[in-house]
Amino acid sequence: MATSQSVLNSSTILLAGTNDWLTQFATTLETQTDATVHTVVTKAEASDVVQKRTTDCLISGDTLEGTTGLEFIREIRTETTTLPVVFCTADGSEAIASNAIEAGVMDYITLTEPIEGMTDELIERTERAVRSARRSATERDRARQFDAIFNDSRTATWVLNPDGSLARVNETAREMVDVDVETIVGEPFWMLPWWAETDTKNADIQQIVENALDGKFSNAVVQQPSHIENPQVIDLSVRPVENERGDLVSIVVEGVDITERVDLERDLRQSEELHRVTLNNMTDTVLITNEAGEYTYVCPNVHFIFGYTADEIHEQGTIDDLLGTDLFDREELAEDGVLKNIETTATDKAGRKHTLLVNIREVSIQDGTFLFSCRDITKRKQREEALATLQETARDFLYAETHQEIAQHVVDDTPSVLNLDASAVYLFDVDGNELRPAAHSAIMKELNGPLPTIHADGETLPSYSFVEDEALFFDDVHEADRLENRATDLRSVAYIPLGNHGVFVAGSDRISFFDDVSRELTDLLAATAEAALDRVTRESQLRKQDRTLQEQNEQLTALNRINETIREIDQALVQAETREEIDHTVCELLTSEDRFRFAWIGAIDRTADTIEPRAWAGREQGYLDSQSFAIDAADVEPAGQTAATGDVTMVTNVAARLRKDPWRKAALARDYLSVLSIPLVYNDLTHGVLTVYAPNQGAFDDTTKAVLAELGETIASALSAIERKNALLTTSMTRVEFVIDDSTFILSRLAQDAACTLSYQGGVQQSTEGSYVFVTVDDGAVPDVVDAASQLVGIDDIQQISVDGEGGILRLRLTQPFLALELADHGAVFREAIADPTSTTLVIDIPDSIDVRTITQLVRETFSAVDLRSKQTLDQSMEPDLYSKFLEKLTERQLEVIQTAYYSGFFESPRESTGEDVAETLGISPPAFYKHSRTVQRKLFETLFEENDFSIPGISGVQ
């Protein structure tokens, strides 16, 4: 019989099988125990109950529906290995018992008849199986618990043998040292590398281990040795482990890293020292009193707020005398423990009022019960009140529609925001380039007198603040160099720029009025006003869009006026005889009748990278002397930008970048409010820069820019024509000879490729098809030169004009402009060129009116290797005059025909080429050739005999 304490009373038993005895045994269990019994006959039912894992023991017969008992047991062992199983069979044998044990049963019972006689044995063996299973489960749980404790990642654990030597360690302890732990197993714990240097022992560790050997629990705090990287402070706990007989079987040592805690304790001590220092130097004041309000502690920094020393505070009596009576409700403090942010007013030693925030806390420190922490918020209170007023001001600005209204609002609200009665607002007049007083207070006029209009030249304090965009604060404005009114009674004064709109001025007759708070509020008031002015400006610009049509009409009128000026200039250019006349005429016509304020023409000096003025007209007012006109692509005077880029530079608003570009200040000071700078370029030849200044913004638009840019080309063309004419008419010139070594020169390249000598002695022509050049071939085969020329991309066409033994004459059509044409645009004459395979010699005639350095620089810029070989002065009294008069009478086609005929040997005797040959070369008919030839000859003789005063021997009176 099972006892009342039987484990079966709290167990669930599953009986599985079709044997009759199972039914009888189920009845017996339910009668004699409080066990929960389930009876099943099929494998599916039995498997379902087992899978729910609510069964404490399975008793199986040898048969189930659909399987045998042993097969069923083998199957459930794949699901669980811990469920106790008792196998019962009436056909017992050693083979069946062996199979049962192999299947995983806990007990094997051979049943005998009658079954009733085995009931007690079945119950006893069932109870034994359940108890054994529970004991095993308990042991497994304990093992898992030990493993969890042993492998705790936060705690290092060592297990020692009864003699104190190391038996095993967990992974946390292993990671603390860089040692193969297996090599030190069996070593005394107090000599291990966790605590000791090599071959040394740690006496403290040895002592706590010996205490454990005596059955005592011990602990110690140990600092790891220095050979360990990042040594820690370890809190060790050592306890003995005894068996059920009380014998020591092992020692367990647990170590916890307390390095952080130790560091925190050290930091806490340092923090306490820091708090003492802070308490002595902070601006907040701490006071401690007893119940009667008598001081038990006064912070040493009490003077920061109250002006008294700690001793003087003690002498005053109670805290009521300092902070006032009824400061707080004691019952409320007792209930809450602390009262925060109590606002009160106190008077310092000098009689000044202070607004304080007081925190009160119940304490028990130095015989005191109340701790008072006082913070001075006087300035913050003032700032809050000022900001509230400033917010109202900002709302008022929303309804203002003009700059004048905003200026008046600023002046009206200055007393409440800044606690200042003297204020004024200057607004910038763009058209007049002036700062005009738009609003001012009565006190400002009383202290300073009437406010004048100020020129925006940076000379006075308001002007300087505006031009430099700099806020100025003065403790005593009389110390400022730019103070214009030395009789002013103002002392502390602030000048705050309002963007591009003007300047805000606020002041007092007191010295050193502006502290950090008042400066901040002054900046905020000015920033709010500037934002409102920006808004009004934007709205004004939107309204201006409605007047777009009218502005366009005005622009057309201005453009017509400019066109009229250009027509006048064109007429003057036709009649001009000299470059100086052109320069001065252009500047005078551009500035006449107040068309533009100022205009000047400058020459580009590439050597010094500057522009030198050579002609000007209008209201110059010393502007040219105030600037250095450097050549640069950015941030310089527009003339310098144009010279650097070769493009038109247009500045529609000089004041827009006033503080970034220094030249703008000088321009604004002379009322130059917009600028246009135009390059004077013709056929890639630069003749300088024309710069025009207008007295109003936006005087130049894209259309005006295009028209004046075209005017620049016209002026450059006229200057080029003057230079060419002067070159032809001059009676004195300089002949320079250069030796170059540059294969990019077409004659040099051709001489190298054909291994010959080529000579050019005039005859270049420019047509729509390219440049035609006549060259003489010396000491070379003309066909070889023709073949070499056909391979050069710089030569588009080659024609043989004549062939004579070892040489001949060729006409080349070049794809790129020839040097002679560029020299002609500069007023120089490309007289001769001789190229051989090694070098090339150039001969150039430069009229006295042209700077030789200009031509020399042009040649050096054109070729890579240039050597100036010689320079001589020539006097050609009559030749240039005849030559120029003759060339003026010829058309380009006539000149081409006569040059081709000459170089073809048509005029030789006997003739080297017939008229038909020359006509075929030119692609014209023979009659056309003869007509052109006779025309040219007639014009030559006409120039020679009819337009020059000289006598021919044997003929008198011929003019």
TIDRENFI-6872 format. One record per residue (C-alpha): residue in one letter; x, y, z. Coordinates in pm, whole numbers, padded with zeros to 5 digits, always signed. Each point is the difference from the previous one (the first is absolute). Layout:
N
AXYZ;...
***
This chain:
959
M+00000+00000+00000;A+00119+00348-00086;T+00034+00236+00293;S-00167+00336+00022;Q+00337+00163-00073;S+00055-00212-00311;V+00136+00189-00300;L-00278-00166-00198;N-00255+00224+00171;S+00129+00296-00201;S+00079-00193-00318;T-00167-00066-00332;I+00025-00363-00112;L-00060-00116-00358;L-00102-00367-00051;A+00038-00102-00366;G-00099-00339-00147;T-00277-00243-00077;N+00080-00245+00284;D-00284-00066+00247;W+00228+00046+00302;L+00051+00366-00091;T-00367+00070+00068;Q+00021-00174+00337;F+00321+00189+00090;A-00155+00333-00097;T-00288-00065+00241;T+00242-00094+00276;L+00208+00321-00049;E-00305+00221+00012;T-00124-00179+00313;Q+00322-00016+00200;T+00167+00333-00109;D-00090+00352-00099;A+00180-00040-00333;T-00154+00121-00325;V-00035-00306-00223;H-00046-00007-00380;T-00069-00328-00183;V+00048-00030-00378;V+00001-00300-00235;T+00133+00148-00326;K+00341+00133-00097;A-00147+00330-00125;E-00175+00066+00330;A+00310-00085+00196;S+00225+00219-00220;D-00238+00293+00034;V+00010-00016+00383;V+00379-00036+00008;Q+00053+00300-00233;K-00196+00221+00241;R+00279-00072+00257;T-00242-00015+00293;T+00070-00367+00085;D+00227-00094+00294;C+00021-00373-00084;L-00097-00234-00287;I-00100-00360+00073;S-00020-00199-00323;G-00128-00344-00076;D+00150-00217-00268;T-00273+00079-00257;L-00180+00310-00129;E-00241+00030-00285;G+00213+00025-00313;T+00339-00068+00166;T+00185-00173+00280;G+00094+00150+00329;L+00376-00003-00074;E-00046+00164-00340;F-00211+00271+00161;I+00267+00057+00269;R+00274+00030-00264;E-00211+00259-00183;I-00069+00223+00302;R+00371-00009+00095;T+00056+00216-00308;E-00227+00257+00166;T+00126-00018+00361;T+00281-00171+00183;T-00097+00103+00352;L-00354-00148+00031;P+00016-00310+00227;V-00141-00307-00178;V-00103-00332+00170;F-00048-00294-00240;C-00219-00289+00118;T-00046-00333-00180;A-00133-00342+00087;D+00244-00169-00240;G+00324+00087+00171;S+00331-00110-00134;E+00360+00117-00007;A-00033+00100-00367;I-00308+00212+00068;A+00169+00157+00303;S+00306+00083-00211;N-00215+00153-00270;A-00192+00199+00259;I+00317+00142+00153;E+00128+00079-00352;A-00329+00183-00072;G+00062+00225+00302;V-00228-00128+00277;M+00076+00093+00362;D-00151-00323+00145;Y-00098-00343-00137;I-00269-00209+00176;T-00100-00358-00079;L-00365-00049+00097;T-00123-00319+00165;E-00344-00126+00073;P-00197+00115+00182;I+00055+00365-00079;E-00165+00109+00323;G+00290-00150+00191;M+00248+00236-00176;T-00190+00322+00059;D+00216+00122+00286;E+00317-00078-00194;L-00127+00188-00306;I-00088+00303+00211;E+00335-00010+00182;R+00205-00031-00321;T-00207+00272-00166;E+00066+00228+00299;R+00370-00088-00015;A+00016+00092-00370;V-00172+00336+00058;R+00224+00079+00298;S+00314-00093-00196;A-00107+00214-00292;R-00065+00298+00226;R+00336-00044+00174;S+00172-00003-00339;A-00189+00312-00105;T+00107+00174+00320;E+00361-00094-00060;R-00020+00126-00357;D-00148+00332+00120;R+00277+00035+00258;A+00262-00076-00263;R-00147+00261-00230;Q-00012+00252+00283;F+00364-00067+00085;D+00099+00033-00365;A-00191+00329-00023;I+00174+00131+00311;F+00339-00131-00106;N-00026+00146-00350;D-00133+00339+00109;S+00161+00249-00239;R+00006+00269+00270;T+00170-00208+00269;A+00337-00176-00020;T-00011-00339+00177;W+00282-00228+00110;V-00048-00352+00151;L+00287-00113+00224;N+00097-00341+00128;P-00007-00058+00380;D+00369+00086+00011;G-00056+00346-00159;S+00130-00088-00346;L-00187+00097-00315;A-00245-00255-00135;R-00204+00190-00261;V-00099+00358-00103;N-00283+00147-00200;E+00034+00192-00327;T-00031+00339+00170;A+00307-00072+00212;R+00190-00136-00300;E-00048+00326-00190;M+00160+00200+00282;V+00353-00132-00069;D+00198-00075-00312;V+00106-00347+00117;D-00086-00354-00102;V-00201-00094+00309;E+00050-00374-00057;T+00372+00045+00076;I-00064+00141+00347;V-00265-00247+00121;G+00126-00152+00325;E+00200+00309+00098;P-00067+00173+00338;F-00269+00260-00047;W+00201+00275+00171;M+00286-00037-00253;L-00214+00019-00315;P+00054+00285-00255;W-00334+00158+00090;W+00155+00124+00325;A+00376-00040-00002;E+00309+00052-00207;T+00187-00312-00120;D+00128-00224+00286;T-00145+00231+00267;K-00300-00035+00224;N-00277+00234+00111;A-00024-00024+00379;D-00354+00144+00011;I-00126-00264-00242;Q+00178-00275+00195;Q-00164+00117+00323;I-00358-00008-00131;V+00057-00344-00154;E+00135-00129+00332;N-00309+00141+00171;A-00213-00202-00240;L+00204-00311+00077;D-00105+00055+00363;G-00362+00013-00111;K-00032+00378+00016;F-00148+00238-00256;S+00244+00279-00095;N+00028+00290-00241;A+00267+00247-00113;V+00046+00287-00248;V+00304-00057-00222;Q+00175+00223-00254;Q+00129-00207-00291;P+00377+00021-00071;S+00143+00241-00256;H+00100-00269-00253;I-00369-00038-00091;E-00127+00231-00269;N-00274+00221+00145;P+00033-00135+00359;Q-00324-00012+00196;V-00104+00027+00362;I-00166-00331+00095;D-00231-00066+00295;L+00061-00370+00089;S-00244-00218+00200;V+00132-00340+00117;R-00222-00274+00148;P+00061-00364+00083;V-00216-00278-00152;E-00069-00305+00222;N-00171-00330-00067;E-00284-00146+00201;R+00248-00133+00253;G+00151+00345+00054;D+00325-00076-00179;L+00161+00278-00208;V-00024-00106-00364;S+00087+00329-00179;I+00034+00374+00034;V-00194+00243-00222;V+00146+00345-00062;E-00211+00269-00169;G+00145+00327-00122;V-00187+00314-00106;D+00167+00285-00188;I-00052+00309+00219;T+00244+00222-00192;E-00281+00227-00113;R-00138+00025+00352;V+00343+00088+00136;D+00039+00262-00274;L-00343+00136+00084;E+00090+00027+00367;R+00320+00184-00092;D-00195+00224-00237;L-00253+00061+00276;R+00273+00120+00232;Q+00135+00225-00274;S-00354+00118-00073;E-00047+00093+00364;E+00315+00211-00019;L-00122+00151-00327;H-00335+00081+00161;R+00175+00182+00279;V+00196+00206-00250;T-00310+00059-00214;L-00205+00106+00299;N+00259+00262+00080;N+00003+00141-00354;M-00347-00039-00150;T-00231+00300-00023;D-00293-00179+00165;T-00007+00047+00377;V-00075-00280+00248;L-00123+00078+00354;I-00096-00243+00281;T-00209+00104+00302;N-00162-00161+00301;E-00368+00006+00079;A+00027+00355+00131;G+00154+00124-00325;E+00343+00048+00157;Y+00293-00073-00226;T+00193-00321+00058;Y+00187+00019-00332;V+00068+00284-00247;C+00157-00077-00339;P+00333+00187-00047;N-00125+00142-00331;V-00290+00187+00158;H+00153+00329-00117;F-00073-00084-00367;I-00366+00083+00049;F-00033+00194+00324;G+00333+00182+00023;Y+00045-00108+00363;T+00268-00224+00145;A-00098-00320+00182;D+00071+00166+00335;E-00220+00297-00087;I-00284-00235-00089;H+00033-00176+00338;E-00018+00337+00176;Q-00327+00091-00170;G-00207-00241+00208;T-00248-00227-00175;I-00058-00077-00363;D-00327+00194+00010;D+00207+00319+00007;L+00170-00105-00325;L-00276-00169-00203;G-00309+00137+00167;T-00263-00150+00226;D-00261-00256-00104;L+00226-00124-00277;F-00147-00353+00016;D-00266-00213+00169;R+00165-00235+00251;E-00284-00249-00015;E+00031-00020-00377;L+00377-00050+00035;A-00054-00274+00260;E-00238-00173-00238;D+00209+00026-00319;G+00350+00004+00149;V+00113+00265-00251;L-00142+00323-00143;K+00142+00119-00330;N+00020+00327-00195;I-00145+00235+00257;E+00041+00348-00149;T+00085+00280+00238;T+00176+00337+00009;A+00305+00082+00211;T+00214+00311+00048;D+00377-00029-00008;K+00251+00191+00210;A+00016+00280-00260;G-00378+00044+00005;R-00066-00164-00341;K-00308-00213-00046;H+00048-00363-00111;T-00260-00247-00120;L+00079-00345+00143;L-00119-00354-00054;V+00021-00189+00331;N-00015-00378+00055;I-00066-00117+00358;R+00066-00354+00122;E-00030-00173+00337;V+00343-00126+00110;S+00189-00113+00305;I+00345+00153-00051;Q+00221+00193+00245;D-00286+00045+00245;G-00211+00151-00274;T-00343-00107-00120;F-00063+00223-00304;L+00227+00040-00302;F-00056+00309-00219;S+00146+00008-00354;C-00020+00351-00149;R+00049+00083-00369;D+00012+00357-00132;I-00234+00028-00303;T-00013+00379-00016;K+00143+00020-00350;R-00203-00294-00119;K-00315+00165+00136;Q+00086+00319-00181;R+00067-00197-00315;E-00334-00185+00024;E-00190+00326+00040;A+00193+00151-00291;L-00068-00304-00218;A-00369+00021+00078;T+00001+00363-00113;L+00209-00097-00303;Q-00262-00258-00094;E-00264+00271+00005;T+00227+00215-00214;A+00036-00281-00254;R-00379-00025-00022;D-00021+00373-00061;F+00253-00036-00281;L-00234-00240-00178;Y-00243+00283-00065;A+00259+00256-00108;E-00001+00075-00373;T+00294+00234-00036;H+00356+00026+00120;Q-00092+00324+00174;E-00268-00171+00212;I+00243-00271+00107;A+00264+00258+00091;Q-00251+00182+00222;H-00107-00327+00170;V+00362-00077+00083;V+00049+00341+00162;D-00330-00022+00193;D+00080-00346+00143;T+00366+00056+00087;P-00071+00130+00356;S-00203-00308+00098;V+00235-00251-00170;L+00339+00150+00084;N-00083+00240+00284;L+00151+00276-00214;D-00175+00325-00091;A+00243+00128-00268;S-00038-00178-00335;A-00014+00064-00373;V-00025-00186-00331;Y+00185+00102-00316;L-00130-00139-00331;F+00224-00035-00305;D-00098+00211-00299;V+00135-00198-00297;D-00050+00279-00252;G+00179+00258+00213;N+00248-00247+00149;E-00091+00147+00340;L-00117-00108+00344;R-00301+00212+00089;P-00142+00025+00357;A-00345-00157-00037;A-00104+00004+00369;H+00147+00108+00334;S-00110+00046+00361;A-00028+00336+00174;I+00277-00097+00244;M+00232-00079-00293;K-00049+00351-00136;E+00039+00147+00348;L+00330-00179+00069;N+00150+00007-00350;G-00169+00286-00181;P-00155-00020-00350;L+00098-00310-00198;P+00157+00085-00339;T-00017-00198-00324;I+00317-00208-00026;H+00187-00088-00319;A+00059-00378-00028;D+00377+00034-00023;G+00099-00175+00326;E+00142+00317+00156;T-00244+00040+00291;L-00109-00258+00254;P-00347-00071-00149;S+00147-00006-00352;Y+00288-00227+00106;S-00236-00244+00171;F-00215-00014-00314;V+00280-00024-00257;E+00202-00258+00197;D-00311-00188+00122;E+00135+00008+00355;A-00183+00048+00329;L+00176+00259+00216;F-00039+00029+00379;F+00175+00278+00191;D+00027+00037+00377;D+00088+00364-00070;V-00053+00113-00359;H+00224+00303+00058;E+00296-00237-00027;A-00095-00096-00359;D+00210+00149-00282;R-00294+00032-00243;L-00227+00193+00237;E-00117+00298-00204;N-00192+00191+00270;R+00247+00053+00285;A-00257+00211+00184;T-00241-00289+00047;D-00105-00089+00355;L-00035-00366-00096;R+00247-00234+00164;S-00091-00367-00040;V-00113-00042-00362;A-00075-00296-00228;Y-00003+00011-00382;I-00162-00311-00155;P-00023-00041-00382;L-00344-00095-00131;G+00127-00201-00295;N-00013+00209-00316;H-00276+00218+00145;G+00182+00229+00241;V+00124+00028+00359;F-00164-00015+00346;V+00152+00228+00265;A-00072-00027+00375;G+00178+00178+00282;S+00010+00134+00353;D+00172+00283+00185;R+00144-00261+00236;I+00341-00160-00053;S+00023-00381-00040;F-00372-00059-00032;F+00016-00302-00232;D+00053-00333+00173;D-00038-00344-00163;V-00379-00005+00039;S-00059+00351-00135;R+00233-00068-00294;E-00190-00316-00083;L-00335+00180+00021;T+00132+00283-00217;D+00106-00253-00265;L-00338-00174+00023;L-00193+00324-00043;A+00214+00092-00301;A-00037-00349-00151;T-00379+00016+00042;A-00007+00341-00166;E+00224-00123-00283;A-00233-00295-00065;A-00298+00236-00013;L+00186+00232-00237;D+00085-00299-00221;R-00367-00091-00009;V-00106+00349-00099;T+00272+00004-00265;R-00121-00329-00145;E-00358+00120-00006;S+00113+00319-00165;Q+00182-00202-00263;L-00315-00196-00066;R-00189+00321-00052;K+00265+00110-00244;Q-00084-00293-00221;D-00325+00175-00079;R+00203+00279-00157;T+00200-00230-00227;L-00150+00141-00320;Q+00081+00355+00097;E+00358-00096+00087;Q+00036-00173-00336;N-00112+00316-00174;E+00254+00195+00199;Q+00267-00250-00097;L-00089+00041-00365;T+00031+00375+00040;A+00339-00043+00162;L+00104-00237-00277;N-00101+00253-00263;R+00210+00254+00183;I+00295-00239-00003;N-00049-00069-00369;E+00004+00372-00062;T+00327+00022+00190;I+00143-00288-00202;R-00094+00168-00326;E+00182+00311+00113;I+00301-00210+00096;D-00004-00181-00337;Q+00005+00331-00182;A+00285+00125+00218;L+00201-00319-00061;V-00021+00049-00376;Q+00149+00347+00032;A+00262-00079+00265;E+00364+00012-00108;T+00178-00124+00314;R-00047-00255+00274;E-00006+00277+00263;E-00279+00172-00187;I-00204-00321-00007;D+00054-00066+00373;H-00096+00349+00117;T-00291+00031-00244;V-00155-00329+00118;C+00028+00093+00369;E-00135+00351-00052;L-00299-00110-00209;L-00092-00275+00252;T-00005+00248+00290;S-00148+00301-00180;E-00349+00116+00097;D+00021-00217+00315;R-00037-00320-00202;F+00244-00170+00239;R+00179+00129+00309;F+00354-00097-00102;A+00185-00187-00279;W+00365-00086-00058;I+00219-00206-00231;G+00300-00189+00136;A+00295-00167-00165;I+00089-00354+00111;D+00353-00041+00135;R+00064-00375-00002;T+00344+00048+00150;A-00135+00148+00323;D-00347-00167-00028;T-00169+00338+00040;I-00211+00241-00205;E+00132+00352-00057;P-00261+00272-00070;R+00064+00183-00329;A-00322+00201-00047;W-00305+00093+00211;A-00291+00239+00028;G-00283+00075+00243;R+00007+00028+00380;E+00323-00180+00078;Q+00044+00153+00351;G+00334-00170+00058;Y-00136-00350-00059;L+00280-00104-00237;D+00263+00099+00256;S-00178-00194+00278;Q+00017-00337-00177;S+00282-00227-00115;F-00201-00174-00281;A+00166-00340+00027;I-00074-00256-00270;D-00188-00287+00162;A-00306-00211-00077;A-00181+00064+00330;D-00042+00241+00291;V+00168+00293-00175;E-00119+00315-00173;P-00212-00092-00311;A+00269+00133-00236;G+00247-00252+00147;Q-00250-00284-00038;T-00065+00087-00363;A+00372+00019-00074;A+00049-00343+00159;T-00292-00181-00166;G-00042+00190-00325;D-00376+00013+00068;V-00238+00282+00083;T-00034+00056+00377;M-00331+00141+00123;V-00074+00112+00357;T-00363+00105+00036;N+00022+00089+00372;V+00333+00115+00140;A-00138-00003+00357;A-00095-00370-00018;R+00346-00130+00098;L+00112+00310+00180;R+00183-00183+00278;K+00170-00257-00222;D+00155+00204-00281;P+00206+00302+00118;W-00038+00191-00328;R-00375+00032+00058;K+00047+00233+00297;A+00196+00246-00216;A-00259-00030-00274;L-00293+00059+00236;A+00175+00300+00149;R-00014+00156-00352;D-00356-00114-00069;Y+00103-00266-00252;L-00287-00241+00058;S+00033-00224-00307;V+00292-00082-00231;L+00060-00151-00344;S+00352-00089-00121;I+00051-00087-00369;P+00306-00158-00168;L+00125+00190-00307;V+00084-00297-00222;Y+00014-00029-00378;N+00124-00311-00184;D+00130-00136+00335;L+00205+00319+00042;T-00057+00175+00335;H+00012+00379+00005;G-00090+00043+00367;V-00312+00018+00216;L-00288+00250+00000;T-00179+00035+00337;V-00319+00202+00052;Y-00163+00096+00334;A-00363+00104+00054;P-00151+00195+00294;N-00288-00242+00051;Q-00044-00373+00052;G-00099-00221-00290;A+00113+00255-00259;F+00135-00288-00207;D-00207-00299-00106;D+00072-00282-00243;T-00110+00203-00299;T+00216+00297+00096;K+00284-00240+00067;A-00027-00148-00350;V-00023+00339-00168;L+00300+00143+00183;A+00197-00321-00058;E-00054+00051-00375;L+00112+00358+00045;G+00319-00134+00156;E+00071-00202-00315;T-00065+00310-00213;I+00241+00208+00210;A+00263-00277-00019;S-00042-00019-00378;A+00053+00376-00030;L+00309-00019+00221;S+00138-00285-00214;A-00060+00203-00315;I+00180+00300+00151;E+00298-00217+00091;R+00016-00153-00348;K-00028+00342-00159;N+00273+00140+00226;A+00218-00294-00091;L-00039+00075-00369;L+00047+00375+00030;T+00288+00007+00240;T+00335+00111-00136;S+00201-00161+00276;M-00012-00355+00126;T+00204-00265+00179;R+00095-00318-00179;V+00048-00298+00233;E+00133-00341-00092;F-00094-00315+00195;V+00129-00354-00023;I-00260-00257+00105;D+00007-00374+00048;D-00361-00115+00005;S-00146-00269-00227;T-00351+00140+00051;F+00089+00284-00243;I-00122-00131-00334;L+00306+00113-00200;S+00240-00156+00256;R-00188-00330-00008;L-00011-00006-00380;A+00374+00080-00029;Q+00082-00284+00242;D-00223-00255-00177;A+00119+00094-00352;A+00366+00057+00100;C+00015+00333-00182;T+00015+00375+00056;L-00322+00202-00029;S-00021+00379-00029;Y-00298+00224+00059;Q+00031+00361-00112;G-00357+00124+00001;G-00313-00097-00180;V-00238-00129+00271;Q-00370+00042-00068;Q-00306-00077+00211;S-00315-00132-00164;T-00307-00196+00108;E+00182-00318-00101;G+00310+00069+00215;S+00334+00177-00016;Y+00206-00007-00323;V+00380+00021+00032;F+00265+00013-00274;V+00328-00176+00087;T+00322-00048-00194;V+00162-00345+00003;D+00382+00007+00007;D+00242-00296-00032;G-00281-00251-00018;A-00219-00182-00245;V-00336+00170-00033;P-00191-00331-00043;D+00148-00126+00328;V-00117+00317+00174;V-00346-00042-00151;D-00017-00360+00124;A+00112+00103+00349;A-00250+00288+00009;S-00287-00231-00097;Q+00067-00204+00317;L-00040+00299+00235;V-00344+00074+00144;G+00093+00367+00023;I+00015+00027-00380;D-00329-00040-00185;D+00118+00052-00359;I+00331+00032-00192;Q+00054+00154-00341;Q+00322+00024-00200;I+00042+00355-00123;S+00337-00049-00164;V+00289-00250-00014;D+00362+00105-00061;G+00274-00261+00019;E+00052-00089+00366;G-00285+00216+00120;G-00324+00176-00074;I-00296+00187+00145;L-00305-00158+00167;R-00330+00144+00113;L-00123-00162+00320;R-00352+00021+00137;L+00022-00025+00379;T-00276-00131+00228;Q+00101+00232+00285;P+00075+00376+00007;F+00354+00088-00098;L+00232+00193+00233;A+00013+00292-00246;L-00371+00069+00049;E+00026+00014+00379;L+00303+00229-00025;A-00191+00224-00239;D-00283+00029+00254;H+00262+00122+00246;G+00131+00253-00257;A+00320-00193-00081;V+00115-00133-00339;F+00117-00359-00045;R+00279+00083-00243;E+00184-00327-00052;A+00031-00360+00116;I+00268-00254-00093;A-00041-00357+00127;D+00249-00284-00039;P+00000-00348+00161;T+00175+00129+00316;S-00135+00350+00069;T-00221+00282-00123;T+00079+00372-00025;L-00280+00259+00023;V+00037+00366-00098;I-00268+00240+00128;D-00034+00376-00050;I-00151+00183+00296;P-00112+00366-00041;D+00112+00244+00268;S-00362+00037+00111;I+00000-00365+00112;D+00184-00117+00311;V+00270-00245-00106;R-00052-00191+00325;T-00359-00074-00102;I+00107-00166-00325;T+00288-00181+00171;Q-00238-00138+00262;L-00243-00107-00274;V+00275-00194-00178;R+00116-00164+00326;E-00355-00100+00084;T-00048-00146-00350;F+00315-00214-00014;S+00171-00218+00260;A+00366+00088-00070;V+00070+00359-00108;D+00332+00185-00026;L+00010+00375-00077;R+00288+00017-00246;S+00010+00371-00098;K-00186+00332+00013;Q+00058+00307-00223;T-00174+00328-00077;L-00116+00071-00359;D-00107+00326-00168;Q-00245-00038-00291;S-00104+00349-00091;M-00202-00060-00314;E-00040-00376-00040;P-00266-00060+00267;D-00212+00287-00132;L+00005-00127-00361;Y-00050-00358+00107;S-00299+00082+00217;K-00164+00219-00262;F+00048-00271-00259;L-00143-00277+00220;E-00303+00212+00089;K-00097+00007-00371;L+00011-00378-00050;T-00269-00253+00072;E+00094-00329+00165;R-00060-00185-00328;Q+00220+00242-00198;L+00279-00037+00257;E-00028-00380-00018;V+00017+00002-00383;I+00304+00231-00025;Q+00191-00185+00278;T-00062-00336-00169;A+00112+00143-00337;Y+00314+00147+00155;Y+00107-00314+00183;S-00085-00209-00313;G+00260+00192-00202;F-00256+00163-00227;F+00190+00330+00008;E+00341-00162-00068;S+00161+00021-00343;P-00035-00246-00147;R-00320-00088+00187;E+00012-00305+00222;S-00378-00035-00004;T-00258+00122-00250;G-00317+00183+00088;E-00193-00318-00072;D+00218-00190+00251;V-00064+00259+00270;A-00373+00007-00078;E-00015-00378+00032;T+00179+00019+00337;L-00253+00257+00123;G-00297-00184-00146;I-00109+00296-00217;S-00018+00064-00373;P+00300+00151-00186;P-00196+00321-00093;A-00086+00047+00367;F+00366-00040+00093;Y+00116+00258-00257;K-00270+00243+00109;H+00110-00026+00366;S+00368+00034-00101;R-00056+00316-00204;T-00215+00151+00274;V+00270-00056+00262;Q+00270+00145-00224;R-00210+00308-00071;K-00059+00057+00373;L+00370-00042+00072;F+00103+00259-00259;E-00278+00233+00108;T+00132-00012+00357;L+00355+00047-00116;F-00043+00285-00251;E-00318+00184+00091;E-00014+00000+00384;N+00365+00073+00087;D+00198+00318-00062;F+00337-00089-00151;S+00172+00050-00341;I+00109-00269-00242;P+00317+00074-00192;G-00078+00107-00355;I-00363+00077+00079;S-00099+00328+00159;G-00320+00100+00169;V-00122-00354+00057;Q-00181-00030+00333;
***
